[in-house]
Amino acid sequence: MQQPIIDVSINNAREVLDASMQKLVLFQFWSARSEGCKQLSPVLERIVQQYPQQLLLARVDCDKEQDLAMQFGVQSLPTVMMIKQGRPVDGFAGVETEQAIRDKLAAYLPKPEDDLLAQAEQLLAKQDYAAAYPLLKEALSLAPERTEIKLWLADTAVSLGQLPQAETLLSEVKLADQDALYKSVVAKLELAKEAADTPEIKALETALAAEPASNELKEKLAIQYQAVQRSEEALALLLSILQQDLNYGSSKKLYLDILAALPKGDSVATQYRRKLYSLLY
């Protein structure tokens, strides 16, 4: 049953009900003599044609199929019954606004963030974390209440070395939502933090603590930070150098290279790009 709109008779009613196992079927009971039906029909057709994979409009002409209408218990026209997996799940009698109908259908239709998640999932399967990151970030902005998106974004942030961002995202997860996926991302973050604290970094941090004004040590430490994807800390050090001397060593080039390497939509990149702009202009 490929077409999204079909006419139903007593002969194909069972086939239409079987189709409800795969998609939501809108049984529209109508009559050409009803003004309400004339108003409602184009609205239903417009909605269904937008979601041909999820919806099927099954039109029952009650002037021709009176027995079928009686079997469904139809008492007035227009009447719409929403059937899923062979059972009524919702419906209405009379004329409803397009928005009211869309609100009723919302639970059965794909959400904008779901399309972004599907795209991100394909990229994550290829370990293309940089391309998946902005998709997940946009999905979270559309549905901030969905914890699983927050966890996938945190996991991607860890893979990109954006450990502070991952920590922030994880801190926002409520205790009731701290499931197996949450624990997995936390464990991955802890391993990443351990791997990002190398002996070279520890030695340079100690040396810089003793000579906090040394631009040479700051630049060396920034290079080591970036080597283990601690981009935000590297940018902070390089910015402190550029605030004193815009032409010191390779600091400006390193700063720009790190910004270019960060994923599209990354908040750290946006923040430090603005700081450099303010410094230059």
TILUM-636472 format. One record per residue (C-alpha): y, x, z; residue number from 1; residue in one letter. Coordinates in steps of 0.25 Angstrom, whole numbers, plus 2048, in hexadecimal, padded with zeros to 3 digits. Layout:
<votis>
{voti {Y; X; Z}; NUM; "A"},
...
</votis>
This chain:
<votis>
{voti {800; 800; 800}; 1; "M"},
{voti {80B; 809; 7FB}; 2; "Q"},
{voti {817; 800; 7F8}; 3; "Q"},
{voti {820; 7FD; 805}; 4; "P"},
{voti {822; 7EF; 801}; 5; "I"},
{voti {817; 7E5; 7FE}; 6; "I"},
{voti {815; 7D6; 7FD}; 7; "D"},
{voti {80A; 7D1; 806}; 8; "V"},
{voti {800; 7C5; 804}; 9; "S"},
{voti {7F4; 7C1; 80B}; 10; "I"},
{voti {7EC; 7CA; 802}; 11; "N"},
{voti {7F2; 7D7; 805}; 12; "N"},
{voti {7F7; 7D4; 814}; 13; "A"},
{voti {7EB; 7DC; 819}; 14; "R"},
{voti {7EE; 7E8; 811}; 15; "E"},
{voti {7FC; 7E8; 816}; 16; "V"},
{voti {7F8; 7E7; 824}; 17; "L"},
{voti {7EF; 7F3; 822}; 18; "D"},
{voti {7FB; 7FB; 81C}; 19; "A"},
{voti {801; 7F9; 82A}; 20; "S"},
{voti {7F8; 803; 82F}; 21; "M"},
{voti {800; 80E; 828}; 22; "Q"},
{voti {80E; 808; 828}; 23; "K"},
{voti {816; 7FD; 82E}; 24; "L"},
{voti {815; 7F0; 826}; 25; "V"},
{voti {821; 7E7; 826}; 26; "L"},
{voti {81B; 7D9; 823}; 27; "F"},
{voti {827; 7D1; 81E}; 28; "Q"},
{voti {825; 7C2; 81E}; 29; "F"},
{voti {82F; 7BC; 814}; 30; "W"},
{voti {833; 7B1; 80B}; 31; "S"},
{voti {83C; 7B0; 7FF}; 32; "A"},
{voti {842; 7A3; 805}; 33; "R"},
{voti {847; 7AB; 812}; 34; "S"},
{voti {855; 7B1; 812}; 35; "E"},
{voti {851; 7BA; 81D}; 36; "G"},
{voti {846; 7BF; 815}; 37; "C"},
{voti {84F; 7C3; 80A}; 38; "K"},
{voti {858; 7CA; 813}; 39; "Q"},
{voti {84D; 7D2; 81A}; 40; "L"},
{voti {844; 7D6; 80E}; 41; "S"},
{voti {84E; 7E0; 808}; 42; "P"},
{voti {850; 7E7; 816}; 43; "V"},
{voti {841; 7E8; 818}; 44; "L"},
{voti {83E; 7ED; 80A}; 45; "E"},
{voti {849; 7F8; 80C}; 46; "R"},
{voti {843; 7FD; 819}; 47; "I"},
{voti {835; 7FD; 814}; 48; "V"},
{voti {839; 805; 807}; 49; "Q"},
{voti {83F; 810; 810}; 50; "Q"},
{voti {832; 812; 817}; 51; "Y"},
{voti {826; 80F; 80D}; 52; "P"},
{voti {81D; 818; 815}; 53; "Q"},
{voti {81F; 811; 822}; 54; "Q"},
{voti {822; 803; 81F}; 55; "L"},
{voti {81C; 7F8; 816}; 56; "L"},
{voti {823; 7EB; 814}; 57; "L"},
{voti {819; 7E0; 812}; 58; "A"},
{voti {820; 7D3; 80D}; 59; "R"},
{voti {819; 7C6; 80F}; 60; "V"},
{voti {81F; 7BA; 807}; 61; "D"},
{voti {81D; 7AF; 810}; 62; "C"},
{voti {81F; 7A4; 805}; 63; "D"},
{voti {812; 7AA; 7FF}; 64; "K"},
{voti {80B; 7AF; 80A}; 65; "E"},
{voti {80C; 7A4; 815}; 66; "Q"},
{voti {7FE; 7A7; 81A}; 67; "D"},
{voti {801; 7B5; 81C}; 68; "L"},
{voti {80E; 7B2; 824}; 69; "A"},
{voti {807; 7A8; 82D}; 70; "M"},
{voti {7FC; 7B3; 830}; 71; "Q"},
{voti {807; 7BC; 835}; 72; "F"},
{voti {80D; 7B1; 83D}; 73; "G"},
{voti {81B; 7B1; 835}; 74; "V"},
{voti {824; 7A6; 83B}; 75; "Q"},
{voti {831; 7AA; 834}; 76; "S"},
{voti {837; 7B1; 828}; 77; "L"},
{voti {83A; 7BC; 827}; 78; "P"},
{voti {830; 7C3; 830}; 79; "T"},
{voti {82C; 7D2; 830}; 80; "V"},
{voti {820; 7D7; 837}; 81; "M"},
{voti {81E; 7E6; 839}; 82; "M"},
{voti {80F; 7E9; 838}; 83; "I"},
{voti {809; 7F7; 83C}; 84; "K"},
{voti {7FA; 7FA; 83D}; 85; "Q"},
{voti {7F7; 7EC; 83A}; 86; "G"},
{voti {7FF; 7E6; 846}; 87; "R"},
{voti {80D; 7E1; 847}; 88; "P"},
{voti {817; 7EA; 84E}; 89; "V"},
{voti {824; 7E4; 84C}; 90; "D"},
{voti {82B; 7DA; 843}; 91; "G"},
{voti {837; 7D0; 843}; 92; "F"},
{voti {83A; 7C2; 83D}; 93; "A"},
{voti {847; 7BF; 836}; 94; "G"},
{voti {851; 7C8; 830}; 95; "V"},
{voti {853; 7D6; 837}; 96; "E"},
{voti {85E; 7E0; 833}; 97; "T"},
{voti {859; 7ED; 82C}; 98; "E"},
{voti {85C; 7F5; 839}; 99; "Q"},
{voti {854; 7EC; 842}; 100; "A"},
{voti {848; 7ED; 838}; 101; "I"},
{voti {849; 7FC; 838}; 102; "R"},
{voti {84A; 7FD; 847}; 103; "D"},
{voti {83D; 7F5; 848}; 104; "K"},
{voti {837; 7FF; 83D}; 105; "L"},
{voti {83C; 80B; 844}; 106; "A"},
{voti {82F; 80E; 84C}; 107; "A"},
{voti {827; 80E; 83F}; 108; "Y"},
{voti {830; 816; 836}; 109; "L"},
{voti {832; 825; 835}; 110; "P"},
{voti {83D; 82A; 83C}; 111; "K"},
{voti {847; 835; 836}; 112; "P"},
{voti {843; 83F; 840}; 113; "E"},
{voti {834; 83D; 83C}; 114; "D"},
{voti {837; 842; 82E}; 115; "D"},
{voti {83E; 84E; 833}; 116; "L"},
{voti {832; 851; 83C}; 117; "L"},
{voti {828; 850; 831}; 118; "A"},
{voti {830; 85A; 829}; 119; "Q"},
{voti {831; 863; 835}; 120; "A"},
{voti {822; 862; 837}; 121; "E"},
{voti {81F; 867; 829}; 122; "Q"},
{voti {828; 873; 82B}; 123; "L"},
{voti {823; 876; 839}; 124; "L"},
{voti {815; 876; 833}; 125; "A"},
{voti {81A; 882; 82A}; 126; "K"},
{voti {821; 888; 836}; 127; "Q"},
{voti {82E; 886; 830}; 128; "D"},
{voti {835; 884; 83D}; 129; "Y"},
{voti {843; 887; 838}; 130; "A"},
{voti {842; 87C; 82E}; 131; "A"},
{voti {83C; 872; 837}; 132; "A"},
{voti {846; 875; 842}; 133; "Y"},
{voti {852; 86D; 83C}; 134; "P"},
{voti {849; 861; 839}; 135; "L"},
{voti {844; 860; 847}; 136; "L"},
{voti {852; 862; 84C}; 137; "K"},
{voti {857; 856; 844}; 138; "E"},
{voti {84B; 84E; 848}; 139; "A"},
{voti {84E; 850; 856}; 140; "L"},
{voti {85C; 84C; 854}; 141; "S"},
{voti {857; 83F; 84E}; 142; "L"},
{voti {84D; 83C; 859}; 143; "A"},
{voti {851; 844; 866}; 144; "P"},
{voti {848; 83B; 86E}; 145; "E"},
{voti {83B; 841; 867}; 146; "R"},
{voti {836; 84C; 870}; 147; "T"},
{voti {82C; 850; 865}; 148; "E"},
{voti {837; 854; 85C}; 149; "I"},
{voti {83E; 85C; 867}; 150; "K"},
{voti {831; 863; 869}; 151; "L"},
{voti {82F; 867; 85B}; 152; "W"},
{voti {83D; 86C; 85A}; 153; "L"},
{voti {83B; 874; 866}; 154; "A"},
{voti {82E; 87A; 861}; 155; "D"},
{voti {835; 87D; 854}; 156; "T"},
{voti {841; 883; 85B}; 157; "A"},
{voti {837; 88D; 863}; 158; "V"},
{voti {831; 891; 855}; 159; "S"},
{voti {83F; 894; 850}; 160; "L"},
{voti {842; 89C; 85D}; 161; "G"},
{voti {84C; 892; 862}; 162; "Q"},
{voti {847; 892; 870}; 163; "L"},
{voti {853; 88D; 877}; 164; "P"},
{voti {853; 881; 86E}; 165; "Q"},
{voti {845; 87F; 871}; 166; "A"},
{voti {847; 880; 880}; 167; "E"},
{voti {852; 876; 87F}; 168; "T"},
{voti {84A; 86C; 877}; 169; "L"},
{voti {83E; 86D; 880}; 170; "L"},
{voti {847; 86B; 88D}; 171; "S"},
{voti {84B; 85D; 887}; 172; "E"},
{voti {83C; 858; 887}; 173; "V"},
{voti {839; 84F; 892}; 174; "K"},
{voti {82D; 851; 89B}; 175; "L"},
{voti {826; 845; 896}; 176; "A"},
{voti {827; 84B; 888}; 177; "D"},
{voti {822; 858; 88B}; 178; "Q"},
{voti {815; 857; 884}; 179; "D"},
{voti {80B; 861; 87D}; 180; "A"},
{voti {815; 864; 872}; 181; "L"},
{voti {820; 867; 87C}; 182; "Y"},
{voti {817; 870; 884}; 183; "K"},
{voti {813; 877; 877}; 184; "S"},
{voti {822; 87A; 873}; 185; "V"},
{voti {825; 87F; 881}; 186; "V"},
{voti {81A; 889; 881}; 187; "A"},
{voti {81E; 88D; 873}; 188; "K"},
{voti {82C; 88F; 878}; 189; "L"},
{voti {828; 897; 884}; 190; "E"},
{voti {820; 8A1; 87B}; 191; "L"},
{voti {82C; 8A2; 872}; 192; "A"},
{voti {835; 8A6; 87D}; 193; "K"},
{voti {82B; 8B0; 882}; 194; "E"},
{voti {82A; 8B6; 874}; 195; "A"},
{voti {839; 8B6; 872}; 196; "A"},
{voti {83B; 8BF; 87F}; 197; "D"},
{voti {836; 8CC; 879}; 198; "T"},
{voti {837; 8DA; 880}; 199; "P"},
{voti {842; 8DE; 877}; 200; "E"},
{voti {84B; 8D2; 87A}; 201; "I"},
{voti {849; 8D4; 889}; 202; "K"},
{voti {84D; 8E2; 888}; 203; "A"},
{voti {85A; 8DF; 880}; 204; "L"},
{voti {85D; 8D3; 889}; 205; "E"},
{voti {85C; 8DD; 895}; 206; "T"},
{voti {865; 8E7; 88E}; 207; "A"},
{voti {86F; 8DD; 88A}; 208; "L"},
{voti {870; 8D8; 898}; 209; "A"},
{voti {874; 8E6; 89C}; 210; "A"},
{voti {87E; 8E7; 890}; 211; "E"},
{voti {883; 8D9; 88D}; 212; "P"},
{voti {88E; 8DD; 884}; 213; "A"},
{voti {885; 8E5; 87B}; 214; "S"},
{voti {886; 8DF; 86D}; 215; "N"},
{voti {87B; 8E8; 868}; 216; "E"},
{voti {871; 8E3; 873}; 217; "L"},
{voti {875; 8D5; 870}; 218; "K"},
{voti {872; 8D7; 861}; 219; "E"},
{voti {865; 8DD; 863}; 220; "K"},
{voti {861; 8D2; 86D}; 221; "L"},
{voti {865; 8C8; 863}; 222; "A"},
{voti {85C; 8CE; 859}; 223; "I"},
{voti {850; 8CE; 862}; 224; "Q"},
{voti {853; 8BF; 866}; 225; "Y"},
{voti {853; 8BB; 858}; 226; "Q"},
{voti {846; 8C2; 855}; 227; "A"},
{voti {840; 8B9; 85F}; 228; "V"},
{voti {848; 8AD; 85A}; 229; "Q"},
{voti {851; 8AC; 866}; 230; "R"},
{voti {85C; 8A8; 85C}; 231; "S"},
{voti {866; 8A2; 866}; 232; "E"},
{voti {866; 8AE; 86F}; 233; "E"},
{voti {868; 8B7; 864}; 234; "A"},
{voti {873; 8AF; 85E}; 235; "L"},
{voti {87A; 8AF; 86C}; 236; "A"},
{voti {879; 8BE; 86D}; 237; "L"},
{voti {87E; 8C0; 85F}; 238; "L"},
{voti {88A; 8B6; 861}; 239; "L"},
{voti {88E; 8BE; 86D}; 240; "S"},
{voti {88F; 8CA; 865}; 241; "I"},
{voti {897; 8C3; 859}; 242; "L"},
{voti {8A1; 8BE; 863}; 243; "Q"},
{voti {8A4; 8CC; 867}; 244; "Q"},
{voti {8A2; 8D3; 859}; 245; "D"},
{voti {8A0; 8CB; 84C}; 246; "L"},
{voti {89B; 8D7; 845}; 247; "N"},
{voti {892; 8DD; 84F}; 248; "Y"},
{voti {885; 8E3; 849}; 249; "G"},
{voti {87D; 8D9; 842}; 250; "S"},
{voti {880; 8CE; 84C}; 251; "S"},
{voti {887; 8C4; 842}; 252; "K"},
{voti {87C; 8C6; 838}; 253; "K"},
{voti {871; 8C4; 843}; 254; "L"},
{voti {878; 8B7; 848}; 255; "Y"},
{voti {879; 8B1; 83A}; 256; "L"},
{voti {86B; 8B5; 837}; 257; "D"},
{voti {866; 8AE; 843}; 258; "I"},
{voti {86E; 8A1; 840}; 259; "L"},
{voti {868; 8A1; 832}; 260; "A"},
{voti {85A; 8A2; 838}; 261; "A"},
{voti {85B; 896; 841}; 262; "L"},
{voti {856; 889; 83C}; 263; "P"},
{voti {85F; 87F; 836}; 264; "K"},
{voti {865; 876; 840}; 265; "G"},
{voti {863; 87F; 84B}; 266; "D"},
{voti {86D; 87D; 857}; 267; "S"},
{voti {86D; 88C; 85B}; 268; "V"},
{voti {871; 88F; 84C}; 269; "A"},
{voti {87C; 885; 84C}; 270; "T"},
{voti {882; 889; 859}; 271; "Q"},
{voti {882; 898; 856}; 272; "Y"},
{voti {887; 895; 848}; 273; "R"},
{voti {893; 88E; 84E}; 274; "R"},
{voti {896; 899; 858}; 275; "K"},
{voti {896; 8A4; 84D}; 276; "L"},
{voti {89F; 89B; 845}; 277; "Y"},
{voti {8A9; 89A; 850}; 278; "S"},
{voti {8A8; 8A9; 852}; 279; "L"},
{voti {8AB; 8AC; 844}; 280; "L"},
{voti {8B6; 8A1; 841}; 281; "Y"},
</votis>
